[in-house]
Amino acid sequence: MKHYVCGVSQLLGATLKDSRCDRSGKVTGIDQCGDYPIIDVLWEDAERPEQVVMTHDHLAALVEASRRRADDDAYKEEQKPRRRA
């Protein structure tokens, strides 16, 4: 039976950082049709996206981290003082 991770579409356009290579890039695609998920990442200064193969658990963790980051950003935005017109 195939295993799919839900909510991966929120990763599209997200910025990833690779601390091992000291680089960052944007997620441009996600494929869960094969045996393992593949995300396409367009690293800075690259001409074409790199296909990054990962486990379903790693993809699920990435989706959860992205969800938490979005929630944190929304909370910070709510806490900003508002100007009165």
N, C-alpha and C positions, 0 to 999 in steps of 0.2 A: 504494500500500500504506500502511495506517495505521501510525503509529509510536506506541507506548505506552511509558511510563516505568514500570518495575517498582518496587515497594516504596512506592508513594505512600500507602498506607493508614497508614503510620507518621506521616504529617504531620497526620492528623486529631487535633485537640486541641492541636497544637503552637502555640506563641506565635511570632508574627512581629513584627518591628520595622521600621517605615518611618521611616528617618532623615530623609527629605525633608520629611515632615509631622510629625515628632516624635510618633509614636503607635505603639501596639502593639495586637495583636489575636490572636484564636484562629482557626485553620483549622477551618471547620465542614463543608466539603464539597469534593469534587474531581470534575471531569468531564473525561474524556479522549475523549469521543465525537465532538466536533466537529473542525474543522480544527486548532484550537489548544486546549491544555489551559486550563481555567478552574478557579481555586480560589476558594472562598467564604471570605471573612475577615470575622469580626465584630470590627470595630475598637472600641476602648474608647469609651464614650459614644455608640455608634451603636445604632439600634433594629433595623436589619436588616443582614445580611451584604452586603458589597460583592463583586461578581464581578471577580476580577483575571485578565485574560487574559495568558498568557505563552507563550513558545516551549517546545518540548520540551526544548531544551538548558537553559533556565532552570529548568524543573521538575526535570530530572535533577540539576542542581547543588543545588537546594533539598533534594531527597531525600538527596543525599550529605552535605550539611552537617548535616542532621538526624541522619543515621546516625552521623557523627563525633561530634556533640554527645552523643548517647546513649551511645556508647562511652566518651567522656571522663567523663561523669557516673558510669557504672558503675565505671570505674577508680578515680575519686576515692572512691567509696563503699567499694570494696575496701580502700583504703589507710587508712581511718579506724581509729583504735585501738578495739579491742573491750573492753568491760567484762567482767570475769569475775564469774560468779555466785557 
